[in-house]
Each structure stands twice: as structure tokens, then as C-alpha cells.
């Protein structure tokens, strides 16, 4: 896809040099998805929902969700009671079944 594009977008500074190595003549921009949420003053202890948005056609997203579900979420569950973890995954039909529904 990069071969056919005028420029490419990545989300982190660690990805940019990797892409530039393979396509040194292409303009590769960092476009971060991290944004501040104005007016969100809810203390962490009151959070009851977590949301992951990402395609499962990108293997690191699967790894991240599995790590969170298997290592992090069990530690939080006892402290946050009824907290839920939602996964919004485009192209879910071809996603990884290890994560479940």
C-alpha cells in the first residue's frame, strides 16, 4: 500500500524508522490517536468500563488484548468490582478466536 501512496501514516515514533528503512523515499508521518478528553474528571476508582478499538487483522492488537485480559484485567477486577472491558474490533469475522466475545 505504501508503494502506491504519496505518504504513509504511523502512530508512533518507533514505527516511523522501520517504515522509512524499507521506503526511504516516502514521506512517513506520525499521526497519534492519543487525545485528551476534555472535562473527564472521573477518578480512576470510579471507572467501570474500558474500551479497546483496533483491528484483529493487526497481530500486535491481538497480543495487546490477550495480555490485558490475561495479566492486567485479573489484577484490576478485585479492585474495580463490576468493571467491564469492551472490545470494538473492525473486521471481527476474521479476528482471533482466543479473545472470544
Buried (B, 14 or more C-beta within 10 A) or exposed (E): EEEEEEEBBBEEEEBBEEBBEEEEEBEBEEEEEEEEEEEEEEEEEEEEEBEBEBEBBEEEBBEEBEEBBEEEBEEBEEEBEEEEBEBEBEEBEEBBEEBEE
